[in-house]
Amino acid sequence: MDEISFPLIHSGKVRDLYDVGQGRILMIASDRLSAFDVVMAEPIANKGRVLTAMTAFFLEEVSDVVANAVISFDPEEIDQLLGVTLPASTHGRAMLVERAEMVSLECIVRGYLAGQAASEYASTGKIHDMEVAPHLRLADPLPTPMFTPSTKAEEGHDVNISLDAARELVGAALVQELEAVSLAVYNRAAARANSAGFILADTKFEFGHVNGKLVLCDEVCTPDSSRLWPAAQVVPGETPPAYDKQPFRDWLEGIGWDKQPPPPPVPDDVIATTSARYVAAYELVTGRLLSDWYGAMP
């Protein structure tokens, strides 16, 4: 990524945040890929554009459900607002957003039994220490979608917590609001994915406050923050094929990596397959072409 002249606030596993003044942040989604909280050395082509384009799509879908912090995705408009010309490498990866006071919870909604929830359920019969119907199989739909928060860790792993623990962290009134909004956004997004032949098995939201108003922040229903399954290929009791980064995690598991830095070298064919899966996720779920999104190569 070419140099950006604004002060860097934070460089995360995938996103870089810059302070552009006037209560605004420039958020750039890179092509970095993280798995098990370790960033791979090799970039995944078009990944940042997919994350940004998919976020834009789903923010449109849920705009009547909850406000969001985005000012613009349009490179020309961002340049005009900032009074600079950003590098072409940021086009399609950048979003200019209002600076929000972030809520210190990851707001996860689970509609199907998968991932860490499936492991916890198998050993305890619960999800985030909450009672769930018995005899569920991997990839079974939950009786109703569940709001299952986790802590937000600056480093290392987020920690799944109960609703009671979430209330202790941020207050009962805010948890009630977050639960209602998260479930409403999930249900809308899941219905949109379903209309395209996909199951939004689970997803993670982040919220903040701008001028005291709750807004949806960061990425929304992307392959990094969600499990996306082709509905016709889901067989309860079996690991579903996925249009997210789970297949990449499975590849890492298969080579016996100990999940500690440094990351293993990623072969070119795995990089290409992963990039194609991200692009396919965007195009199949949204019905749009990535080549029509900002930053496409001529």
C-alpha positions, 0 to 999 in steps of 0.5 A: 500500500502506498504511503498515506500522509495522515497520522496512523491511529491503529494498524490492525490485522487487516485494517489501517485507521488514519486520523483525518481530522474533524472527527473523521477516520479514514479506514483502509482494508488491506489484502492481509489475511489473518487466521488464528490471530496471526497475519499471513505474510502473503496478501490475498488479491482483491480481499480488501476491495471485497470486504469494503464492497460487501460492507457497502452492500449490506449497509444499504440493505440495513440502512432503515434498521440502524444508522452507520458511521460511513461518510463515503466510499467514493474515492473522488468524494473522499479526496474532495472531503479531505483536500488530498489525492489518496493513492490509487491503491486505496480506491475501493478499499477506503471508507471515510467514517465518523469517529465513534465512541466504540462499544467494548463488545463484539456483537455476534449473532448465531443462526446455525450451530458452527465454530466455537459455539458448536464446540461449546455445545458439544461439551456442555450443551450450552452456547455462551453459557446459555441453554439451547435445545438438545440434540442439535447437529453441526450446521443445524439451524438454532431454534431462533438466532442467538445474540452471543457477545464476546469481549474485544481483545486488543491482542490475542483472542476475543473471549465469549461471554454470557449476557449477564457478563456483557451487562456487567461490562457495558450495562443492561440497557445498552446490552438490550439495545445491542441485542435488538439491533444486532438480531434485526440486522442479522435477520435482514442480512440473512434474508438477503443472503438466503434470496441469493442461495446462501446461509448466513450462519453467523456474523459479528457486528461492532457498534459505537456512538456518534453524538450519543446515537448508536451506529453500526461500525466497521465491516458488515457481513463480510467473509472475514466476519461471517460464515457464508454457506451455499444453502443447497450444499449444507448437510447437518452433521457435516462441515459445510462448504464455505465462502468465507475464510474457514477453508483457509483455516482448515488448510492451516489445520491440515498442514499441522501448523501450531498456530503460533508466529511466524505463519507458514508460507502459503503456496500460490495455489492456496492464495489464488483459491482464497482470492477467488473464494472472496470474490465469489462470495461478493458476487454470488451474494450481492449479485454484483460484479467486483469489477464494477466496484471502485479500484478495479484494474483497467 
